[in-house]
Amino acid sequence: MWRSVASVTLAAVAATVMVAAPSSAEPVASQLTCAAPSGPNYDVTVDLAVEGLADGATTPVQIQIRRSGDVDYFDEVNAGEALHYVAEDVISHAQITDVIVVSVTVGAQVQTCRLNWSALAIAPLTLPDVVASGQQATVSGHVDTALNLGAYTAELQYKSSGDWIKLGSGAFDSEGNVEFSPAASRWKTVRMAICKDSDCARPVGASAEAIFNVSVPKATITSKPTSVLQGNSFSVSVAYGEYRTTGTASLQYKKSTGVWTTVSTQPLSHGRATMAFKPWATTPYRVVITPTGGATVYSSTFSVTYLKRLTLSAPKSVKKNTTVTFTLTQRLAPPYYAYLERLSGSKWVRVKTFVVGNTVQKTTLKVPSSGKYRVTASGYISNTVAITAK
């Protein structure tokens, strides 16, 4: 037999291959099971069932173990109807993870199984059933390994838009245990990442995902705009209860008569919902939560400013330091103070104040360089015009 070092992945520990019954008297493998438990284990176990043998007879079996396409281990044994074989210490101690391919040859028949092994057997996280919003809680992790965990740290992470963000960190004790004390405003999907040399951007292993369950006692608006442009819709997101909370969430606006009217209702899934609405004016809003089996609750009142459209025009190309005329097509009554703004980086900066009314729809400005401009007024906003100054 011979051995060499290879490469890697994470932790399924057993693979079984079922084979059709033989069509002749020639011996065949009817079932192949391979195992390589993750953690402080470096052995590969092969269990083989053989059909087509006479009573008390044996047949030659070749066992080959590959990693990264290279043959690391080979042996030939005689097997009866059942074979239990252990390739001891065949997994390299230098690896943290490994992909192992076992091939078993019985006569002219070759059967293969594939295993993913890790030197880190990471247990599922232990979490509280539910905690109050903002309250610290204890989350426990455990790793079974022969590695020296002094070179590794543990990081509790939560998922946000597909990325994993740090929620807490800790050091393993001598038995592979670690504790975190996170707090969160709402429930989160979490995992424990195992990091070598504090490099948690590329963890060497991670626990299964779990829910850090947080109870939100009030209907809380988690996302809303401050304004919406004429003709556009806006979305409002709300959180209430915890991961198991269901029911409905309804967005309401307040009429001038003081009556609240529902404009959108969505299912409350895991205590969260998002509603959309196309408004026609600036008005107060609220969200009504009707949880399954619970009393109705209301969010605080909020407002979304409705901005009417203005149409702004200006020359697309001018010479530097030319005085440019900016023209609005609408007439506003009563007259409004309006603001000509220029985009500076990611912010709009006022460069001129003027009055827009029934007769004045123009203003001028010396343009020193290329830039983007718009006009705003109370409850109004224009399109953006780009001017190239050569």
C-alpha positions as CSV (number, residue, x, y, z in Angstrom):
1,M,0.0,0.0,0.0
2,W,1.1,3.6,-0.5
3,R,0.0,7.1,0.7
4,S,0.4,10.7,-0.2
5,V,-1.0,14.2,0.8
6,A,-4.0,15.8,-0.9
7,S,-6.6,18.5,-0.8
8,V,-10.2,19.3,0.6
9,T,-13.8,20.3,1.5
10,L,-16.4,20.0,4.4
11,A,-18.2,17.4,6.4
12,A,-20.6,14.6,5.2
13,V,-19.4,11.5,6.8
14,A,-20.8,8.5,4.9
15,A,-21.8,7.4,1.4
16,T,-23.7,4.3,0.3
17,V,-23.9,2.9,-3.2
18,M,-26.6,0.3,-4.0
19,V,-26.0,-2.1,-6.8
20,A,-28.4,-4.3,-8.8
21,A,-28.3,-8.0,-8.2
22,P,-25.9,-10.0,-10.4
23,S,-27.2,-11.4,-13.7
24,S,-24.7,-14.3,-13.5
25,A,-22.8,-16.4,-11.0
26,E,-19.9,-13.9,-11.1
27,P,-19.4,-12.2,-7.7
28,V,-20.5,-8.5,-7.6
29,A,-20.7,-5.8,-4.9
30,S,-24.4,-5.4,-4.0
31,Q,-23.8,-2.6,-1.5
32,L,-20.9,-0.3,-0.7
33,T,-20.8,2.1,2.3
34,C,-17.9,4.4,3.0
35,A,-17.5,6.6,6.1
36,A,-15.0,9.2,7.4
37,P,-16.5,11.0,10.4
38,S,-15.3,14.6,10.7
39,G,-13.3,15.7,13.8
40,P,-10.4,13.9,15.4
41,N,-10.7,11.0,13.0
42,Y,-8.2,10.2,10.2
43,D,-9.5,6.7,9.2
44,V,-11.7,5.7,6.2
45,T,-14.1,2.8,6.7
46,V,-15.4,0.6,3.9
47,D,-18.3,-1.8,4.3
48,L,-19.0,-4.1,1.3
49,A,-21.7,-6.7,0.6
50,V,-20.9,-9.2,-2.1
51,E,-23.4,-11.4,-4.0
52,G,-22.8,-14.4,-6.3
53,L,-20.4,-16.3,-4.0
54,A,-20.6,-20.0,-3.2
55,D,-21.0,-20.8,0.4
56,G,-17.8,-20.2,2.3
57,A,-16.0,-18.8,-0.8
58,T,-14.1,-15.5,-1.1
59,T,-13.2,-13.1,-3.9
60,P,-10.4,-10.7,-4.4
61,V,-11.3,-7.0,-3.6
62,Q,-9.2,-4.1,-4.5
63,I,-9.6,-0.9,-2.4
64,Q,-8.2,2.4,-3.7
65,I,-8.5,5.8,-2.0
66,R,-8.0,9.0,-3.9
67,R,-7.7,12.7,-2.9
68,S,-7.6,15.5,-5.5
69,G,-7.3,12.8,-8.3
70,D,-4.2,11.2,-6.9
71,V,-4.1,7.7,-5.5
72,D,-3.1,7.9,-1.9
73,Y,-3.9,4.4,-0.7
74,F,-4.2,0.9,-2.3
75,D,-4.8,-2.5,-0.8
76,E,-6.1,-5.9,-2.0
77,V,-7.9,-8.3,0.3
78,N,-10.2,-11.3,0.0
79,A,-13.8,-10.8,0.9
80,G,-16.7,-13.1,1.7
81,E,-20.3,-12.0,1.6
82,A,-19.5,-9.1,3.9
83,L,-16.4,-7.0,4.3
84,H,-15.6,-4.5,7.0
85,Y,-12.4,-2.7,6.2
86,V,-10.6,0.2,7.9
87,A,-7.9,2.2,6.2
88,E,-6.2,3.6,9.3
89,D,-4.8,7.1,9.4
90,V,-5.2,7.5,5.6
91,I,-6.4,11.1,5.9
92,S,-3.5,13.6,6.1
93,H,-3.1,15.4,9.5
94,A,-1.9,18.4,7.5
95,Q,-5.3,19.0,6.0
96,I,-8.2,20.9,7.6
97,T,-10.7,19.6,5.0
98,D,-10.5,16.8,2.4
99,V,-12.5,15.3,-0.5
100,I,-12.1,11.5,-0.4
101,V,-13.0,9.1,-3.3
102,V,-13.1,5.4,-2.5
103,S,-13.1,2.9,-5.4
104,V,-13.7,-0.8,-4.8
105,T,-13.1,-3.4,-7.5
106,V,-14.8,-6.8,-7.4
107,G,-13.9,-8.8,-10.5
108,A,-14.6,-6.6,-13.5
109,Q,-17.0,-4.4,-11.5
110,V,-15.9,-1.0,-10.0
111,Q,-18.0,0.9,-7.5
112,T,-17.2,4.4,-6.1
113,C,-18.3,6.5,-3.2
114,R,-17.3,10.1,-2.4
115,L,-16.9,11.7,1.0
116,N,-16.4,15.2,2.4
117,W,-14.3,15.2,5.6
118,S,-13.2,18.0,7.9
119,A,-10.8,18.0,10.8
120,L,-13.4,20.2,12.6
121,A,-16.6,18.4,13.6
122,I,-18.8,21.5,14.3
123,A,-21.8,20.9,16.4
124,P,-25.1,22.8,15.9
125,L,-25.3,26.1,17.9
126,T,-27.1,26.1,21.2
127,L,-29.5,29.1,21.3
128,P,-32.2,30.4,23.6
129,D,-35.8,29.9,22.5
130,V,-36.5,33.6,22.2
131,V,-35.0,36.8,23.7
132,A,-36.3,40.3,23.9
133,S,-35.3,42.9,21.4
134,G,-31.9,44.5,22.3
135,Q,-31.4,42.0,25.2
136,Q,-28.1,40.1,25.4
137,A,-28.3,36.3,25.4
138,T,-25.9,33.4,25.5
139,V,-25.2,31.4,22.3
140,S,-22.9,28.4,22.7
141,G,-20.8,26.5,20.1
142,H,-18.7,23.4,20.2
143,V,-16.0,21.9,18.0
144,D,-14.6,18.4,18.2
145,T,-11.1,18.2,16.7
146,A,-7.5,17.0,17.1
147,L,-6.2,20.4,15.9
148,N,-4.7,23.0,18.3
149,L,-7.6,25.4,18.7
150,G,-5.3,28.0,20.1
151,A,-4.6,29.1,16.5
152,Y,-8.3,29.5,15.8
153,T,-11.0,31.9,16.8
154,A,-14.8,31.6,16.6
155,E,-17.0,34.3,15.2
156,L,-20.8,34.5,15.5
157,Q,-22.1,35.9,12.2
158,Y,-25.5,36.9,10.8
159,K,-26.6,36.9,7.2
160,S,-27.5,40.1,5.5
161,S,-28.3,40.2,1.8
162,G,-26.2,37.1,1.3
163,D,-23.2,38.4,3.2
164,W,-22.1,37.2,6.7
165,I,-21.6,40.0,9.2
166,K,-19.9,39.8,12.6
167,L,-22.3,39.6,15.6
168,G,-19.8,38.5,18.2
169,S,-16.5,36.6,18.7
170,G,-14.9,34.3,21.2
171,A,-12.0,31.9,22.0
172,F,-12.3,28.2,22.4
173,D,-11.6,26.5,25.7
174,S,-9.5,23.4,26.0
175,E,-12.5,21.2,25.2
176,G,-13.6,23.1,22.1
177,N,-16.4,25.1,23.7
178,V,-17.1,28.8,23.1
179,E,-19.8,31.2,24.2
180,F,-21.1,34.4,22.6
181,S,-23.3,37.2,24.1
182,P,-25.1,38.8,21.2
183,A,-28.0,41.2,21.2
184,A,-30.2,42.2,18.2
185,S,-33.2,44.3,17.5
186,R,-34.9,41.6,15.3
187,W,-34.4,37.9,14.6
188,K,-31.4,36.9,12.5
189,T,-30.1,33.9,10.6
190,V,-26.7,33.1,12.3
191,R,-23.8,30.7,12.1
192,M,-20.5,30.1,13.9
193,A,-17.5,30.6,11.6
194,I,-14.1,29.0,12.5
195,C,-11.3,31.4,11.6
196,K,-7.6,30.7,11.4
197,D,-5.3,33.6,12.3
198,S,-8.4,35.8,12.8
199,D,-9.2,35.6,9.1
200,C,-13.0,35.4,9.2
201,A,-13.5,36.6,5.7
202,R,-12.4,33.1,4.7
203,P,-13.4,30.7,7.5
204,V,-12.0,27.2,7.5
205,G,-15.4,25.9,8.6
206,A,-18.8,26.9,9.8
207,S,-21.7,25.5,11.8
208,A,-25.1,24.9,10.3
209,E,-27.3,28.0,10.0
210,A,-29.7,28.7,12.9
211,I,-32.2,31.3,14.0
212,F,-31.3,33.7,16.8
213,N,-34.9,34.4,17.7
214,V,-35.7,37.9,18.9
215,S,-39.1,39.2,20.0
216,V,-40.1,42.7,18.9
217,P,-42.9,43.9,21.4
218,K,-44.2,46.8,19.2
219,A,-45.1,47.1,15.6
220,T,-41.8,48.7,14.4
221,I,-41.3,50.3,11.0
222,T,-37.9,49.0,9.8
223,S,-37.8,50.6,6.3
224,K,-39.7,53.5,4.7
225,P,-38.8,56.5,2.4
226,T,-38.9,60.1,3.4
227,S,-40.4,61.1,0.0
228,V,-41.9,59.7,-3.2
229,L,-42.0,61.2,-6.6
230,Q,-45.3,61.7,-8.4
231,G,-46.3,58.6,-10.3
232,N,-44.1,56.3,-8.2
233,S,-44.9,53.7,-5.5
234,F,-43.1,53.3,-2.2
235,S,-42.6,50.4,0.1
236,V,-42.9,50.1,3.9
237,S,-41.4,47.2,6.0
238,V,-42.5,46.3,9.5
239,A,-41.4,43.9,12.2
240,Y,-43.5,42.5,15.1
241,G,-43.3,39.5,17.3
242,E,-40.7,36.8,16.6
243,Y,-39.6,34.2,14.0
244,R,-42.8,32.1,14.6
245,T,-45.2,35.1,14.4
246,T,-47.7,35.0,11.5
247,G,-50.8,37.0,10.7
248,T,-51.3,40.1,8.5
249,A,-49.9,43.6,8.2
250,S,-52.0,46.4,6.6
251,L,-50.7,49.8,5.5
252,Q,-53.3,52.6,6.2
253,Y,-53.4,56.3,5.3
254,K,-55.4,59.0,7.1
255,K,-58.1,60.9,5.2
256,S,-58.8,64.5,5.8
257,T,-61.9,63.4,7.7
258,G,-59.7,61.6,10.2
259,V,-60.7,58.1,9.0
260,W,-57.9,55.5,8.5
261,T,-58.2,53.6,5.2
262,T,-56.3,50.4,4.3
263,V,-54.4,50.5,1.0
264,S,-52.3,47.3,1.2
265,T,-52.4,44.1,3.2
266,Q,-49.7,41.5,3.2
267,P,-49.0,38.2,5.1
268,L,-46.9,38.5,8.2
269,S,-44.1,36.0,7.7
270,H,-41.7,35.3,10.5
271,G,-42.9,38.5,12.1
272,R,-42.0,40.6,9.0
273,A,-44.0,42.1,6.1
274,T,-43.5,44.7,3.3
275,M,-46.3,46.7,1.7
276,A,-46.3,48.9,-1.4
277,F,-48.6,51.9,-2.3
278,K,-48.7,54.6,-5.0
279,P,-49.8,57.9,-3.3
280,W,-51.3,61.0,-4.7
281,A,-50.6,63.4,-1.8
282,T,-48.6,63.9,1.4
283,T,-50.5,62.2,4.2
284,P,-50.1,60.4,7.5
285,Y,-49.6,56.6,7.4
286,R,-49.5,53.7,9.9
287,V,-49.3,49.9,9.8
288,V,-51.8,47.7,11.5
289,I,-50.7,44.2,12.7
290,T,-53.2,41.4,13.2
291,P,-51.2,38.5,14.6
292,T,-52.6,35.0,14.5
293,G,-54.2,34.3,17.8
294,G,-53.3,37.8,19.2
295,A,-54.6,41.3,19.6
296,T,-54.3,43.9,16.9
297,V,-51.4,46.3,17.3
298,Y,-50.5,49.6,15.6
299,S,-47.2,51.2,14.5
300,S,-46.5,54.8,15.2
301,T,-47.8,57.3,12.6
302,F,-45.3,58.5,10.0
303,S,-45.4,60.6,6.8
304,V,-44.0,60.3,3.3
305,T,-43.7,63.5,1.4
306,Y,-45.3,63.4,-2.0
307,L,-43.2,65.3,-4.6
308,K,-44.9,66.6,-7.8
309,R,-42.8,66.5,-10.9
310,L,-41.3,69.6,-12.5
311,T,-39.8,69.5,-16.0
312,L,-36.5,71.2,-16.3
313,S,-34.5,71.9,-19.5
314,A,-31.1,73.5,-20.2
315,P,-28.5,73.3,-23.0
316,K,-26.6,70.0,-23.0
317,S,-23.3,71.5,-24.0
318,V,-21.8,75.0,-23.4
319,K,-18.4,76.7,-23.0
320,K,-17.0,77.0,-19.5
321,N,-18.2,80.0,-17.5
322,T,-21.1,80.5,-19.8
323,T,-24.3,81.9,-18.3
324,V,-27.0,79.2,-18.8
325,T,-30.7,79.6,-18.7
326,F,-32.6,76.9,-16.9
327,T,-36.3,76.6,-17.8
328,L,-39.3,75.0,-16.1
329,T,-42.3,74.2,-18.2
330,Q,-44.9,74.3,-15.3
331,R,-46.4,77.4,-13.7
332,L,-46.8,77.2,-10.0
333,A,-49.6,79.1,-8.1
334,P,-49.2,80.5,-5.6
335,P,-45.5,81.5,-6.2
336,Y,-42.9,79.2,-4.6
337,Y,-39.3,79.7,-3.6
338,A,-37.4,77.3,-5.7
339,Y,-33.8,76.1,-5.5
340,L,-31.4,75.3,-8.3
341,E,-29.1,72.5,-7.1
342,R,-25.9,71.0,-8.4
343,L,-24.8,67.4,-7.6
344,S,-21.5,67.4,-5.6
345,G,-20.2,63.9,-5.1
346,S,-23.3,62.1,-3.8
347,K,-25.1,65.2,-2.3
348,W,-27.2,67.9,-3.9
349,V,-26.0,71.5,-3.1
350,R,-28.1,74.6,-3.5
351,V,-26.4,77.1,-5.9
352,K,-29.3,79.6,-6.4
353,T,-32.6,80.5,-4.9
354,F,-35.4,82.0,-7.1
355,V,-39.2,82.4,-7.2
356,V,-41.3,80.3,-9.5
357,G,-44.9,81.5,-10.1
358,N,-47.4,82.2,-12.8
359,T,-45.0,84.3,-14.9
360,V,-41.5,83.3,-13.9
361,Q,-40.3,79.9,-14.9
362,K,-36.6,80.6,-15.7
363,T,-33.4,81.3,-13.9
364,T,-29.8,81.7,-15.0
365,L,-26.4,80.5,-13.6
366,K,-22.8,80.8,-14.8
367,V,-21.6,77.2,-15.3
368,P,-17.9,76.8,-14.6
369,S,-17.6,73.1,-15.4
370,S,-19.6,70.0,-16.4
371,G,-22.2,69.0,-13.9
372,K,-25.7,67.8,-13.1
373,Y,-28.5,70.1,-12.0
374,R,-32.1,70.0,-10.7
375,V,-34.7,72.3,-9.2
376,T,-36.6,71.6,-6.0
377,A,-39.5,73.6,-4.4
378,S,-41.9,72.8,-1.5
379,G,-43.5,69.6,-2.6
380,Y,-41.9,69.6,-6.1
381,I,-38.8,68.2,-7.7
382,S,-37.5,68.3,-11.3
383,N,-35.7,65.9,-13.5
384,T,-31.9,66.0,-13.6
385,V,-30.2,67.8,-16.5
386,A,-26.5,67.1,-17.3
387,I,-24.5,70.0,-18.8
388,T,-21.1,69.5,-20.4
389,A,-18.9,72.5,-20.1
390,K,-16.0,72.5,-22.6
